[in-house]
Each structure stands twice: as C-alpha cells, then as structure tokens.
Amino acid sequence: MLANSKLSITIPTYNRADFLDASLKFHVPFLKDHNIAIYISDNSSSDDTKLVAEKWIKEYPLIHYHCNKSNVGPDANFEMALRLPTSKYVWLLGDTYILPEEGIRYILAKLDDGISYDAIVFNLLKKVDIQTKDYADNNLLLTDLSGLMSCLSCLIYNEKLIEQADFSRYYNSNFIQTGIIFEFISNKNARVHWVQNHTVELLQHHLKPKKSWRETPQAIEIGVERWLNFIFSLPPSYSLENKLIAAKSFGVASNLLKLRGLLSMRADGALTFRRLIKYRQAFILSTGVAKFLLALGLCLIPVFLLAKVKKIAQRRS
C-alpha cells in the first residue's frame, strides 16, 4: 500500500492511550480511503499507547509509530511529530480534535491545483467568519488568525517550512506550533491558505478529558503573559500596531478572556486577585481596562459558589 505523497497526519501524544484509540477509531475509516499515512510520536508514555498503536497498525498499515526513549518535553515531541512524515504537507493533530472528512477531500483537491502553500489553516468550531482565501500579507494573517492558529489541530505545514523551521527559538513558549509559521513567512512573499467552511471539531466520546490548562493555576500565565511574550517576540516585520491587535486575539479565540472563560477560571481557582495583580499589565494589553476591572470584580465571588454552578451547568450540557 503506497501512502499519499501529498498529505500525512501526525499526532504527538503522551499517556493518553484512550484518547489516541478514540481518535484513530474516528479517523482511520476515511483517511484510509485516500491512503493518508498517520504518524504517532509517543513521548515515552507509561500507559498502553504502544499497544493501541500496534492494534491500529494491524487495521491500517499506513500508521507509523515512533516512541522517544525518554520524555523530551512537549515542544521537542511536536518537532519530532512534524519531522516524521515524508509527504509534501503535514497536518498536526491533537488527540482530542477531529478533522473534517469533507475538509480532507477539499484539501486534497486543492493541492492538485499545483499551487504551493507555506501553510494551510482550517477553521475551529466555526469560530472565525472570514471567507476562504489566500493570505499574502503576513501582518493581516497575524491580526486575523493568530489566535485561532494557536490551536495545533488547525494547522497544515509545507515540508519546506518544517525543514527550515527554527523550532528551538520557540521552545517553552507554549506556541511553538504557531511561531514556526510566522517566523518562516516573516521575510518572504507568503502564501497561506485559509479554509472557513470546513472546520475542526472536538472529539465527542465517553472519555472524560484530562484537566485542561485552562483549569490550572497557569491559565492566566499561559493565556495572557506567555501569549503576549510570544507575540512581541515575533520578527520586526510584524508591526507593533498589528502585534497589539494580535495580543487580544488569543483570549478571544480560546474564549479564555470572555466572560464565560473568566467565570470558569474563577470557578477553578485559576483567577485570583493575587494572580490578576501579578499579570495586570499583560492582562490589560490582552483585554483592555474594562475587562481587567470586570475580572477584579469576579475575584470577589467565592470560588466554591462558582464551582458548584459550573458543575450544575456541566451536568445539564
């Protein structure tokens, strides 16, 4: 069985065997219709990840399993996952997301046009209402889509971008998957294809997701300070004005800094008066003064009360 030379899927994973199994169960049936290879980069898991991979390799021989000898950290594993495939384009997939079947057909047909793209970006949960188009203006791409592009499962990379990417520059930024794209296109005539109509969705199954970073004490640090540090570390070809616009994009795209996200962080104990004051300058740049004052007000609401309301809402949804 010959693998599709145009597109591969690559999945970085660590101790998430159940999620990997559910992801492969969803994707294999339609990816095999196009002979699209799937690569798994296991960051030295201690659970049944290898057994899950071996089970699915028997079902679909175009699945390739790689296991690091030791845990190299998420960023190095992302890099490994992107370097494993040999196809012209590589779609990076998190194991809690699902790719649109119609989107696979769409992009394979698009790649037949003979146009070379630096990267391709798919919509996420229909969040962005910008018509499908090609971006040649790097700064416009930054202001329009940088927040959405923080989601690794929306991103397809050209093999040349992967070969030339300065991965190490974005280690420990939390946004390596996004940084290597903006770095690569910063000083060239870029061509990034944006797909609005075919959207990446969440994998719905019986498994209870592990705690998200949004539910941890690091939520504000990652979603506010680290995002700002990342945006302002981008090359000077991205203007200050556009970086200031992009600074607000992650909180919107992730819902972290919308009212519901702030309430959720408060319920999980991630939003506290102390943390808010610690990151106040970054928070104001990311949201504005009004939202900062709103967050201060939310800090007055007892955590136990909001946590109880959140549990009730989750049961009803």
N, C-alpha and C positions, 0 to 999 in steps of 0.2 A: 504494500500500500504506500503510494507516494504522497507526501504531505503537500498541501497547498503552499506554493512558493511566495504567495502574496501576503498572507496574514497568518500569524500564530497568536495564541492566547497564553499568557504566562501568569502564574499565581504564586506570590510569595506567601508563606504560611508558617505558623509556629503554634504547636499544641492546640490545634483546632480541627482535629480529625473529623468530628461530627459535622462541622460546617463545610469542610472540604468535601466530604461524602455527599452532602446535600447539594452542593454547588455542581459537582460532577454529574450527579443524577439529573439535574436540570439541563446542563449544557451539552453533555455528550450526544444525546439523540439528534440534535440539529447541527452541531459542529461536525459530526461525522458525515453528514450529507455533503459537506464541502471539503472533506479531508483536511480540516484545520487542526493542526497539531496543538496540543496543550502541554505546557511545561510547568512543573511544580518545583519550586525552590523551597525546600524544607530547612528551616533554620535550627536544625538539630533538635527536633521535637522529642519529648519523652513519652508521648501518648501513642496512639495507633495510626498516626499519619502515614507511615510507610505501608502498613497493611491495607489501608484504604486505597493508596495509590496503586499497589500491586493488584488489588481486586479490580480496579477500573482499567488497568493496562490489559488485563485478560479480555475485557469487553471491547476496548478500543486501543489497538497497538500504537496509535499516534500520540499517546500520553507518555511523556518523558519525566522521570522522577530523579531529582538531584537532592542530596542531603548534605548540608555542611557538616564538617567533622565536629565543629563546636558552634555555639551560638555567637554569630558575628555582629549581632545588633540588627535592628530593622532596616537601617539605611543600606548597609552593605548587602543585606539579603535582597532588598529591592534592586540594587545594582546587579547582583547575580542573576535574579529573575529576568531582568531585561537583556542580559548578555547571553543567556542560554539559547534562545531561538536563532534560527538561520534564515528566517523569512524576511521579506523586504519591509514589512510593517509588523509591529508587535503591540498587542492590546494588553495592558496591565490590568489585572482583575483582582479585586479583593473578594474574599470568600463569602461575604455577606451581601453581595450585589449580584444581580443577574443582567446579562446582556440581552438586548432585544433581538429576537430571531429575524425580524424584518430588517433590523439595522445591519445584521451580518450580510444579508443579501444585498442591501443597499450599498454598503461599503465595498463589497467585492466587485459590484458592477461599476462603482465609481473609480476604483483602482484600474479598471480596464480602459479608462479614458486615456491613460498614458501620461497624465499629469502627475508630477512628483510633489508630494506634500511633505513639509517638515514634520508636521504633526496633524492629528485629526482629533477633534474634541466633540464628544457626544453630550447631549443634554442629560440632566439628572433629575428624575422625578418631575419633569416638565417645569422646572424652576425658572428657566430663562426664556423670555418671549422675544427673541431676536431671530429673524428669519435666517434659514440656512444660507451660508455664503462663505467665500474665501476671504481670509484676513491677510492683507499685505502690510498693514500699518501696525507695527509692534505695540505702539502706545495705545492704540484703540483696542487691541486684543487685551492688553493689561487692564484697561478700565472696564471693558465689557465682561470679560470672562475669567479673570484671575481667581476670583473667589470660588467659582464653580470648578476651576481647574485644580483646586486643592484636593479634590476627590480623585484618587488614583484610577478608579474604575471607569472614568470618563475619557481616559487618555490613550491614544494610539501614537506610537513613535516610529519615525522612519529609522531604518537600520543605520543610516549615516549619522543621525543625531546620537544614537546610542554609542556608536564607535567613537565619536568625538566629544561626548559629554564629559564635563568636569564634575563628576559625581562628588568627589571629595570636598569640593567647595561648599556643598550644601548638606554635608553630613551634620547631624544634630540640629538641623533647622526645623524639623518636623514637616518640611515641604520640599524634600529633595525631588519628588516626582514632578513638581511644578517648576522648580528652579532650573532644572536642566533644559527645559524647553525654552524658557525666557532667556536664559544665558545663550543658548545656541543661536537663536534668531535675533539677538540684540544688535548685531552689526552686519546684517545681511538683508537682502530682499527676501523677506519671508513669505511663505505660503502655508497658512494653517487653515484647514477646512473645518468649519463649524456645522454641526448637524442638530437642528432643532427638533425635528418631528419624531425621530427615533430616540427614545430616552432610556437610560439605565435606571433600573428599579431595585428595590430592596428584595432580598430573598426571603420569601414568606414560608416558614416551616414551623414545626413543633418545638424546635430548639430554642431555649432561652438564651439570647445573646449575652456574651460576657460583658462586664461593665465597660461602657464607652468612656473615652477620655473626657467626654462632656460631663460625666458623673463623678469625676475625680477632683481633688483639690487643685490639680494642674490645669483645669479648664480655662481659667482666665489667663494664666501664664501662656498657654499654647495659643488660644484663640485671639488673644489681644497682643501681648508683648512679643511673642515669637513670630506671629504673623507680621507685625509691624517691622521687627528686625529683619525678617526675610524680605519684605517689600523694599525697604530702604537699602538693602544690601545689593539689590539688582544693579546692573551696569548703568552708567550715567546716560546712556542713550535713551533710557526711560526718564522722562522729565519729572521734576519734583511735583509739578501740578498733578500729573497723572498718577504718581505714586500716592499722593494724598487721597485721590479718589479711590485707588485700589485698596488703600488702608482700611476703608469701610466695607469692602466687598466680601471679605470672608465671614464677618459677623452676620451679614445678610444671607449669603448663600448657605451657610451652615445652620441658620436660624438661632445661633448661639446668643446673639445680642438683640434679638427681637424680644418682645415682652414675654412670650411663652418660654423662650430659651432662658431668659433671666430668672423667671419664676422656677424653672426646672433646676437651674444651678443653685438657687437659694434652697430649694427643697432637698437637694443632695448635699448641702453644706459646702458647696464649692464657692458660692458667692457669700463672702463675709465682709464686714466693714473693714477689717484689717487688710484683707487682700485687695479690696477695692481701693483703699488709700495707697497701698503699695504700688499698684499699677495705674494710678489715677491719670497720669499724663498720657500713657498709651491708651487707656480706656477712652479718654476724651477725643483723642485723634481717631480712634476706631469708631466712635459712635456719636460724638457731639456732647455738649454740656447738658442738654436736656435729658438725654438718656443716662448720663452719669448721675444726675440728680435723682432720676427715677430709680436707678439701681441702689443708690444710697437709701432711698425710702424703703425699698424692698428688704434691705438688711434689717429693718426694724420688725419684720414679720418673723415670728418664731419658726425655726426650721421644722419642728415636729408637726406643726399645723399644716404647712405646705406639703410635707412628705405624706401626710395622711390624705390630703386632697389629691395628690399625684397618684397614689395607689388606687384610689377610687376611680379616677379617670382612666387608668390603665386597664382596670377590670372591665370597664364599660366599652373600651375601644376594641 
